[in-house]
Amino acid sequence: MHLFLINLYLLAAGIAAGLSSSMAGLASIVSYPALLSLGVPPVSANVTNTAALVFTGIGSTASSTKELGQHKKVTIKATVLALIGGIIGSLILVVAPASSFKRIVPFLILFAALLMVFSGRGQMGKRSQLDQQSLLSRGGANVAMLLVGLYTGYFGASAGVIMLAIMATNDLDFPVNNAIKNFASLIANFVAFIVYIFTANIYWSMVLPLGIGLFIGGYVGPMLVRHIPALIMRRVIIGLAFVLAGYLFVQEYF
C-alpha cells in the first residue's frame, strides 16, 4: 500500500477510534485491528496503539475541562490509582508479553459489560446511592481501578470500557464519569508509553497519523456525549462491549 494511503487509512482509523474512546472507552475496537491489518505484529501493535492513544487523551481532556474542574477529588483519586497500576502493568510487560494475556481479555470485557448493566439499575444520578455504599464496596472499586490501570499498562485493549464500568458504580452523571475515565486513561497510557520507549518496538511512523486522528476524535467525542442521553450511551456501550467480547473470544479460542 502506498505511504500516503497508509497515512490516510491510519488518520481515518484514528478519528473513528478517538470518537469511540472518548465516548465509550472502546478505541482499540478500531485502532488495534487497523494496525494488525497493516502487518504490525500483535505486541508491537499493542505498544504502538498505546503510544497513539496518548493523543486522544490529550484531546478529550482539553474538551472536558468543565467536568474535570468540578470534580477534582474524584478525578485525582481515579488518576492516582490508574497511574500506579499503569506503572506496574507496563513493567510486567517487559517480562511477560501481552500476547499471553489476550486469552483473558474477552472475559474482562464481558465482565465490564455486565458491571455496566447491573450498576445502571436504579442508579442514574441518584445521590443517595453513594451514601449507602459500604466502605468495603468503595474499597473494592478502588482495587478495581488499580487493576484496570495495571491492565492498561500491560495490554490496554478496551481498558477504557472496563474503567467506565467501574466509574458507573458511583452517583455522577455519565459525561462526568466519561471525562474522568478519559483523563485517568491518558495518565496510565502516558506512563506505559514512557516505559515502552525503552523496552518495546514502537512503529513510530504510524504513531503520528494515527495520533492526529485520535486527537481529533478525542476532542469531538466529549462534546457529543453532552448532548446524547446517558441511557442511550450506556446501552450502546454495553451492546458494543458484548459484541467485542464475543468477537475476541471466537478469535482467541476458535
C-alpha positions in Angstrom: 0.0 0.0 0.0 1.3 3.5 -0.9 2.6 5.5 2.1 0.0 8.3 1.5 -2.8 5.8 1.6 -1.4 4.1 4.7 -1.3 7.5 6.5 -4.8 8.4 5.3 -6.1 5.0 6.5 -4.5 5.5 9.9 -5.9 9.0 10.1 -9.4 7.8 9.4 -9.0 4.9 11.8 -7.7 7.3 14.4 -10.7 9.7 14.1 -13.1 6.7 14.5 -11.1 5.3 17.4 -10.8 8.7 19.1 -14.6 9.1 19.0 -15.1 5.6 20.2 -12.5 6.1 23.0 -13.6 9.5 24.3 -17.3 8.5 24.2 -17.2 4.8 25.2 -13.7 3.7 26.0 -13.5 1.4 23.0 -10.7 2.9 20.9 -9.0 -0.4 20.4 -12.0 -1.9 18.7 -10.8 0.3 15.7 -7.2 1.3 16.1 -5.7 -2.0 17.3 -7.2 -4.1 14.4 -6.2 -1.3 12.0 -2.5 -1.7 13.0 -2.8 -5.5 12.7 -4.3 -5.2 9.2 -1.1 -3.3 8.1 1.0 -6.3 9.2 2.2 -5.0 12.5 2.9 -7.9 14.9 0.5 -8.1 17.9 2.8 -7.0 20.7 4.2 -4.1 18.6 0.6 -3.2 17.6 -0.3 -3.1 21.2 2.5 -0.7 22.2 2.1 1.5 19.1 -1.6 1.7 19.8 -0.9 2.8 23.4 1.6 5.5 22.2 -1.0 6.9 19.8 -3.8 6.7 22.4 -2.0 9.4 24.4 -3.2 11.8 21.7 -6.9 11.0 22.2 -6.4 11.5 26.0 -5.0 15.0 25.3 -7.8 15.9 23.0 -10.6 14.6 25.3 -9.0 16.2 28.4 -8.8 19.6 26.6 -12.5 19.2 25.7 -13.6 18.1 29.2 -12.1 20.8 31.5 -15.5 21.8 32.8 -16.4 18.3 34.1 -12.9 17.7 35.4 -12.7 21.0 37.2 -15.9 20.4 39.1 -14.9 17.0 40.4 -11.2 17.4 41.2 -11.2 15.0 44.2 -12.7 12.0 42.4 -10.5 12.8 39.3 -7.3 12.8 41.4 -8.1 9.6 43.2 -9.0 7.7 40.0 -5.9 9.1 38.2 -3.5 8.1 41.0 -4.9 4.6 41.1 -4.7 4.2 37.3 -1.2 5.7 37.4 0.1 3.2 39.9 -1.5 0.4 38.1 -0.2 1.6 34.7 3.4 1.6 36.0 3.1 -1.9 37.4 1.4 -3.2 34.2 3.9 -1.7 31.8 6.8 -3.1 33.8 5.2 -6.6 33.8 5.0 -6.4 30.0 8.8 -6.4 29.9 8.9 -10.0 31.3 5.5 -11.3 30.2 4.5 -10.4 26.6 1.0 -9.0 26.2 0.1 -11.8 23.8 0.0 -14.2 26.8 -2.8 -12.0 28.3 -5.0 -11.9 25.2 -6.9 -15.0 26.1 -8.2 -13.3 29.3 -9.3 -10.1 27.5 -12.8 -11.4 26.3 -13.8 -12.3 29.8 -12.6 -8.9 31.2 -14.7 -7.0 28.6 -17.7 -9.3 29.3 -17.3 -8.6 33.0 -17.2 -4.8 32.2 -20.4 -5.1 30.2 -22.2 -7.0 32.9 -21.0 -4.5 35.5 -22.4 -1.6 33.5 -25.7 -3.5 33.2 -26.2 -4.0 36.9 -24.7 -0.7 38.0 -27.2 1.1 35.9 -30.3 -0.3 37.6 -31.8 2.4 39.6 -28.5 4.4 39.6 -28.8 7.1 37.1 -27.8 10.1 39.1 -29.3 9.3 42.5 -27.2 10.9 45.2 -28.4 8.6 47.9 -26.8 5.5 46.4 -23.3 6.7 47.1 -24.2 7.4 50.7 -25.5 3.9 51.1 -22.3 2.2 49.7 -20.3 0.4 52.4 -16.6 1.0 52.9 -16.0 -2.5 51.6 -17.7 -1.7 48.2 -15.8 1.6 47.9 -12.6 -0.2 48.7 -13.4 -2.8 46.0 -14.0 0.0 43.5 -10.5 1.4 44.4 -8.9 -2.0 43.9 -10.7 -2.5 40.6 -9.5 0.9 39.4 -5.9 0.0 40.4 -6.2 -3.3 38.5 -7.6 -1.6 35.3 -4.7 0.7 35.4 -2.4 -2.3 35.6 -4.3 -3.8 32.6 -3.9 -0.5 30.7 -0.2 -0.6 31.1 0.1 -4.4 30.4 -2.3 -4.8 27.4 -4.7 -1.9 27.3 -7.2 -3.0 24.6 -10.7 -1.8 25.6 -9.4 -0.8 29.1 -11.5 2.3 28.8 -14.8 0.5 28.8 -13.7 -1.5 31.9 -12.7 1.7 33.7 -16.0 3.4 32.6 -17.9 0.4 34.0 -16.2 0.8 37.4 -16.9 4.6 37.3 -20.6 3.9 36.6 -21.0 2.5 40.2 -20.9 6.0 41.6 -23.6 8.7 41.5 -22.0 11.0 39.0 -23.5 11.9 35.6 -22.3 9.9 32.6 -20.4 12.9 31.0 -18.5 13.4 34.2 -17.6 9.8 34.6 -16.6 9.7 31.0 -14.4 12.8 31.4 -12.7 11.3 34.5 -12.2 8.0 32.6 -10.6 9.8 29.7 -8.1 11.7 31.9 -7.2 8.7 34.0 -6.7 6.7 30.9 -4.4 9.4 29.5 -2.2 9.3 32.5 -2.0 5.5 32.6 -1.3 5.3 28.8 1.3 8.1 29.0 3.2 6.2 31.8 3.0 3.0 29.8 4.2 4.9 26.7 7.3 6.2 28.6 8.2 2.6 29.7 7.6 1.3 26.1 10.0 3.8 24.6 12.9 2.0 26.4 11.6 -1.6 26.3 9.4 -2.2 23.2 9.3 -1.9 19.5 7.1 1.1 18.7 6.2 1.8 15.0 6.9 5.5 15.2 5.9 6.2 11.5 2.4 5.0 12.3 2.0 6.8 15.7 1.7 10.3 14.1 -1.1 9.8 11.6 -3.0 7.6 14.0 -2.4 10.0 16.8 -3.6 13.0 14.9 -6.8 11.2 14.1 -7.1 10.1 17.7 -6.7 13.7 18.9 -9.5 15.0 16.6 -11.9 12.2 17.6 -10.9 12.6 21.3 -11.6 16.3 21.2 -15.0 16.0 19.5 -16.2 13.0 21.5 -16.9 14.7 24.8 -18.9 17.4 23.1 -21.2 14.8 21.6 -21.6 13.0 24.9 -23.0 16.2 26.5 -25.9 16.1 24.0 -26.7 12.4 23.9 -29.0 10.9 26.7 -27.0 8.9 29.2 -29.3 5.9 28.9 -28.7 5.7 25.2 -24.9 6.0 25.7 -24.9 3.2 28.3 -27.0 0.9 26.1 -24.7 1.5 23.0 -21.6 0.9 25.1 -23.0 -2.3 26.7 -24.0 -3.6 23.3 -20.6 -2.9 21.7 -18.8 -4.4 24.7 -20.8 -7.7 24.4 -20.1 -7.8 20.6 -16.4 -7.1 21.2 -16.2 -9.7 23.9 -17.8 -12.3 21.6 -15.6 -11.4 18.7 -12.3 -11.6 20.7 -13.5 -14.9 22.3 -14.0 -16.5 18.9 -10.8 -15.1 17.6 -8.7 -16.5 20.6 -10.4 -19.8 21.1 -11.6 -21.0 17.7 
